[in-house]
């Protein structure tokens, strides 16, 4: 029997594993503020990396320039994006992980994946599409389908997407790069992303949110 999502979400919001009893590295350097949006109705799940500083403060996923670009990629506005009946958002790490010595974001905390992810996705059997944003999400959701580099993984999107036919019992997957503006150079070097992958992404989002 699948776990009750509301009870599971309450447990996640109260989670302090990475702060009080970390299993990997140093404790979380600030108070936890888990950010995720599970849903018993949404047929799409956006699976990214971890909240940044803005999301840590707002408590709402993708309230930053990356969110603006991601919504543009998907062809939807905030009304659809933040409707939990249509879009679920489950990052690999629920809390902002802190900064590294160079000022960049640390990787997602491993405790989230170990404690929560299998349970969450088992409790959402209605999902039909997983949008795997970045390498951490792709490693979890794609397994052996991940290629040596992110570019190769995203470039292989057609085989990955078609390899799980609609209605086949597992959600289809579309791998994306991170929508950070730091990836502007990557987008210029890979124009096929805009011309080949994004039209399919937008069509699927329209189909599954209508």
Steps between C-alpha positions, in 0.01 A plus 500: 500500500631844408577740782268792560659800330374756748653308791821447307524871417446588867791273593719660230421851620604399851817325379830594667714201401770698319516754781485277810619155386677544164609186322721677250746777577445794729159594639282736301641848584160659567150409616325258262224634276393207281343608171313247288154462348377141489159439344248219477351654183777657291611297199826696464787512748787747474808349661789739545804538721434693823365840605726802470516793740190673361290187523634432849364840604171484311417135567363479145686307228655678202434855622812616318620569144545125444129457564416766242705317238362158595142624468591644160645165394179330610277761336298574814453783747502506878129413523561153355852457634396552861178298478572177694210329325696534175871527591695321772849625591741263675866612505775255590575706811215671681708759687751756377829311554721804564793641307837353413827689551460672164151627573317244287219280624603169655353177356160383628514330837504123461277452802193612304537236232565226755214591733225628274522462124407135451208545736381816327503356151337177615220718636452676163419219255292738285808680364537481123795732441816570700695809396851416623688829537876459541729209566396416857137453400599310187718260699207415728221478243687362200757260643676311222351735239730780617789570261854604609424872467190710551516613137498141377216411737283789384600443136372143536159624620311347209610144580431551869157652441392244241646217707214542748181511292201692633281279716778248552480505879801726556522877453672615185814710552630813335853598615582870506805709586461733795312817393758721669618799300848359553408249228455765230820385327379137506170600339682688223722199430203262490226661285329160456378536859277791401391364163458128577446439872306805618210457255448146633524622859241772439265263321518250787448769762196629312358150466550406862384826659191566287 
